[in-house]
């Protein structure tokens, strides 16, 4: 199974949509939260909270030492 690592612009629209689509297709997804942005910090944080709360994606951050190999074994 291929693991997806997602980042991008407009967390609450484009990024969230991509994560939802990948989740519905049974791809394990890791969202790099600090590599995404939205119009406001609040919108970004709400979107990350939704994705995390419903376990649609594992949330990681580059600034705390993200390693791809650690996500491959999580599923």
N, C-alpha and C positions, 0 to 999 in steps of 0.2 A: 504494500500500500504506500502511496506517495504522501508524504507530509507536506502541507503547504504553510509557508511563512508569509504573512500578509502585512503590508504597510501601505500608506497612501495618503491622499488628501481628501478631505471632507469625510471624517470618520463616521459621522452619523448618517451618511447617505451612501456614497460609493463603497467605502471600506466595509461597512456593515452589510450591505447588499452582497458583496463578494463573499464574505464569511458565511452568510446565510446560505447562499448557493452551494458553496463547498460543503457545508455541514449536511445539507439535504442530499448530497451525493456521496456521503459517508467518507469524506476526506478529513483526516485529523488536521486541525488548523491551529497555528500559533499566531497570535496578533502581536506585533511589535508596537506597543502602545505609544512609546516615545518617538516613534517614526511616523506618526499620524497626526493630523490636525483637523480642526473644524473651525467654523466661524467664531465660536467662543470656546473658552476652556470648559465651561459648563456643558455645552453640547458634546464635546469630546468625551468628557468624563462620564456623562450619562450613557453614551453609546458603549463605552468600554464596560461600564457596570452591567448593562443589559447583556452583552455578549458573554461576560463572565458569569453572571447569575444564572443564565439558562445553559451554561456549559457548552456554548457554541464554539468557543475557542479558549485555548490556554493563553493567558495574558503574560507577556514577557516584555522586558525592556533592555535595550542595548546598553544603557548607562549603568545597569547593575550586573553586567557580564553575561549576557545571553550567549548560550552555546547551542548550536543546532543539534548536536549529538544528544543533549539532555532531553530534547523534546521527542526524539525518535523512540526512546524507550518508555515514554510516559503513557503511550496508548496501549 
